[in-house]
Amino acid sequence: MDVYEKAKHVVERAYEDINIGDKAEISKTITNEDIVAFAELTGDVNPIHLDEEFAKKTFFKERIAHGMLTASFISTILGTQLPGTNTIYLSQNVKFKAPVKIGDTVRVIAEVVEKRDDKKIIKLHTTLVNQNGITVVEGEAVVMKMK
């Protein structure tokens, strides 16, 4: 069985069933293994993410997750929840507002703010909030719904 067949969290929504104001949310706790895997996959081995001794001497005082690792969970919510399957990313802007540390749990929230019916394009406000209610990433996604 492949990863897609195992996924229980995937939602299929028709474009016509998506409305302005619709929201979806997922959560993810960031682990050391997530950070190491992301570094191995991307080649981003900046010591702020991987070297505890180095990180202690920085502004953050400890290791932090890659910004793009945390922002990548926006792709998860778009492709599995809202709009769901058959979604194609067109653009994403992000602002990194606060660090995400090992053990932090981020809530990823997507809200539909605009629809363009002629091309089935959807604009969503995207936010990641940590367990303390602090916004760590904020942005806007534009996607196209294939069905």
KAMOQUI-V531503 format. One record per pair of residues at least 12 apart in sequence whose C-alpha atoms are under 10 Angstrom apart, sorted by the first residue. I is the first residue (numbers start at 1). J is the second residue. If there is no record, write none. Layout:
i/j
I/J
I/J
This chain:
i/j
7/80
8/80
9/26
9/77
9/80
9/81
9/84
10/76
10/77
10/79
10/80
10/81
10/82
10/84
10/85
11/77
11/78
11/79
11/80
11/81
11/82
11/83
11/84
11/85
12/79
12/80
12/81
12/82
12/83
12/84
12/85
12/86
12/87
12/147
13/80
13/81
13/82
13/83
13/84
13/85
13/86
13/87
13/145
13/147
14/83
14/84
14/85
14/86
14/145
14/146
14/147
15/83
15/84
15/86
15/87
15/115
15/117
15/120
15/121
15/122
15/144
15/145
15/146
15/147
16/117
16/120
16/145
16/147
17/83
18/82
18/83
18/112
18/115
18/122
19/83
19/111
19/112
19/113
19/114
19/115
19/122
20/111
20/112
20/113
20/114
20/115
20/122
20/123
20/124
21/110
21/111
21/112
21/113
21/114
21/124
21/125
22/82
22/83
22/110
22/111
22/112
22/113
22/124
23/81
23/82
23/83
23/109
23/110
23/111
23/112
23/113
23/124
23/125
23/126
24/77
24/78
24/80
24/81
24/82
24/83
24/84
24/108
24/109
24/110
24/111
24/112
24/126
25/74
25/77
25/78
25/81
25/82
25/107
25/108
25/109
25/110
25/111
25/126
25/127
25/128
26/73
26/74
26/76
26/77
26/80
26/81
26/106
26/107
26/108
26/109
26/110
26/128
27/73
27/77
27/105
27/106
27/107
27/108
27/109
27/128
27/129
27/130
27/131
28/70
28/73
28/103
28/104
28/105
28/106
28/107
28/108
28/130
29/100
29/101
29/102
29/103
29/104
29/105
29/106
29/107
29/130
29/131
30/64
30/65
30/69
30/70
30/100
30/101
30/102
30/103
30/104
30/105
30/106
31/65
31/101
31/102
31/103
31/104
31/105
32/49
32/50
32/63
32/64
32/65
32/101
32/102
32/103
33/102
34/65
34/66
34/69
34/70
34/102
35/49
35/50
35/63
35/64
35/65
35/66
35/69
35/70
35/101
35/102
36/49
36/50
36/65
36/66
37/69
38/65
38/66
38/68
38/69
39/65
39/66
39/69
42/69
44/66
45/66
46/66
47/63
47/64
48/60
48/61
48/62
48/63
48/64
48/65
48/66
49/62
49/63
49/64
49/65
49/66
49/67
49/101
49/102
50/62
50/63
50/64
50/65
50/66
51/63
51/64
52/64
60/99
60/101
62/101
62/102
63/99
63/100
63/101
63/102
64/99
64/100
64/101
64/102
64/104
65/99
65/100
65/101
65/102
65/104
66/99
66/100
66/101
67/94
67/95
67/96
67/97
67/98
67/99
67/100
67/136
67/137
68/94
68/96
68/137
69/100
70/96
70/99
70/100
70/106
70/108
70/128
70/136
70/137
71/92
71/93
71/94
71/95
71/96
71/108
71/126
71/127
71/128
71/136
71/137
71/138
71/139
73/106
73/107
73/108
73/109
73/128
74/92
74/94
74/108
74/109
74/110
74/126
74/127
74/128
74/137
74/138
74/139
74/140
74/141
75/87
75/88
75/89
75/92
75/108
75/141
76/108
77/108
77/109
77/110
77/126
78/109
78/110
78/111
78/124
78/126
78/141
78/142
78/143
79/143
79/145
81/110
82/109
82/110
82/111
82/112
82/122
82/124
83/110
83/111
83/112
83/122
83/124
83/143
83/144
83/145
84/145
85/145
85/146
85/147
86/144
86/145
86/146
86/147
87/120
87/121
87/122
87/143
87/144
87/145
87/146
87/147
88/121
88/142
88/143
88/144
88/145
88/146
89/121
89/122
89/141
89/142
89/143
89/144
89/145
90/121
90/122
90/123
90/141
90/142
90/143
90/144
91/123
91/140
91/141
91/142
91/143
91/144
92/123
92/124
92/125
92/126
92/139
92/140
92/141
92/142
92/143
93/125
93/126
93/137
93/138
93/139
93/140
93/141
93/142
94/126
94/127
94/137
94/138
94/139
94/140
94/141
95/127
95/135
95/136
95/137
95/138
95/139
95/140
96/128
96/135
96/136
96/137
96/138
96/139
97/128
97/129
97/134
97/135
97/136
97/137
97/138
98/129
98/130
98/134
98/135
98/136
98/137
99/130
99/134
99/135
99/136
99/137
100/128
100/129
100/130
100/136
100/137
101/130
103/131
104/129
104/130
104/131
104/132
105/128
105/129
105/130
105/131
105/132
106/127
106/128
106/129
106/130
106/131
106/132
106/133
106/134
106/135
106/136
106/137
107/127
107/128
107/129
107/130
107/131
107/133
107/135
107/136
108/126
108/127
108/128
108/129
108/130
108/137
108/138
109/124
109/125
109/126
109/127
109/128
109/129
109/138
110/123
110/124
110/125
110/126
110/127
110/128
110/139
110/140
110/141
111/123
111/124
111/125
111/126
111/127
111/140
111/141
112/124
112/125
112/126
112/140
112/141
112/142
113/125
113/140
113/141
114/142
115/142
115/143
115/144
116/144
119/144
119/145
119/146
120/143
120/144
120/145
120/146
120/147
121/142
121/143
121/144
121/145
121/146
122/141
122/142
122/143
122/144
122/145
123/140
123/141
123/142
123/143
123/144
124/139
124/140
124/141
124/142
124/143
125/138
125/139
125/140
125/141
125/142
126/138
126/139
126/140
126/141
127/139
127/140
